[in-house]
Amino acid sequence: MKYNKNNFAYIDGANLHRGVKELGWKLDYKKLRVWLDEKYGVKKAYIFIGFISQNTRLYRDFQNWGYIVVFKPIIPFGDGEIKGNCDAELVLQTVSDMYEKTYDKAIIVSGDGDFACLVTFLQEKERFSTLICPNYKKASALLRNAVSGEIIFLNEFKQRLQYAKEGRKEKAPVRDGTRM
């Protein structure tokens, strides 16, 4: 179903990346942006992610593909893990846009149960459209139970949304065995 409206998507970037990765495939974010527009009438797609300086090219690509990138400073842990929790920023942006009447309906892309209260609030205000969960295996029961409408699991659209290295050939190893 194509929505001819002014809908906005609010994407939990870390949850989306981890969720799809755990299912064993790689998401093509450019295809995702087109799909969100075609299927849900998404005119603005916010992606909330932790800022890592080595990923500036990826962030530029996100912007070129039509995303509005919202950064949060990351917190490194001793074991090499990093955390850039953007939940509060996602909630604040969604509610702020709703009160400013900038969108018709919100699409939330996350499987994180912390967003159950946001979904409930948006439904009460009749401003919620769809929940898109990256990983059906790890979608929070709290979040799923909060949704009275549509829940989409990205794995159902794997063939359309997965990254394919079409036409790209891997470079041959140089003398030291590395690839350039």
KAJO-V310016 format. One line per field, one symbol per residue. ss: DSSP state (H for helix, E for strand, L for the rest). phi: phi as a letter, one per 20 degrees, with the letter a starting at -180 (. if undefined). psi: psi as a letter, one per 40 degrees, with the letter a starting at -180 (. if undefined). Layout:
BEGIN
ss = ???
phi = ???
psi = ???
END
This chain:
BEGIN
ss = LLLLLLEEEEEEHHHHHHHHHHLLLLELHHHHHHHHHHHHLEEEEEEEEEELHHHHHHHHHHHHLLEEEEEEELEELLLLLEELLLHHHHHHHHHHHHHLLLLLLEEEELLLHHHHHHHHHHHHLLLEEEEEELLLLLLLHHHHHHLLLEEEEHHHHHHHHELLLLLLLLLLLLLLLLLL
phi = .eedcdeddcdfgfffffffgfencdeeffffffffffecmfeccecdbfecgfdffffffgffeoededecfededfenfcccfdgffffffffffffelececddddadeffegfffggfffelcddbddefcffdfgfgfgffeedfcddggfdggedffcefmedffffegenedd
psi = hhhgagiihhhgddddddddddeeihhhdddddddddddefhdhhhhhiihhdeedddddddddeeihhhihiihiideeiihghedddddddddddddefeidihhhgieheeedddddddddefehcihhhdhddehhddddddhebhhhhddefdddeihhfhehhhiiiadeeii.
END
